[in-house]
């Protein structure tokens, strides 16, 4: 995926998306035995838009502060915890 494609996914408006169209990330299964890059690919394939997902009946928009942890670090930490 290109940087432009990621930006387009991030730009999707929270209010414009029906909850039923979002991936429930509580059902995502990642093979912990795989290297980090393969786990990243598994998550992205299953989640669709990694910035706008749902957990049960709640919509979740993922955002990162400019002065905080990078998307790469946050994503890596999330994958290491599943």
Secondary structure by P-SEA (a helix, b strand, c coil): ccaaaaaaaaaccccccccccccccccccccccccaaaaaaaaaaaaccccccccccbbbbbbbbcccccaaaaaaaaaaac
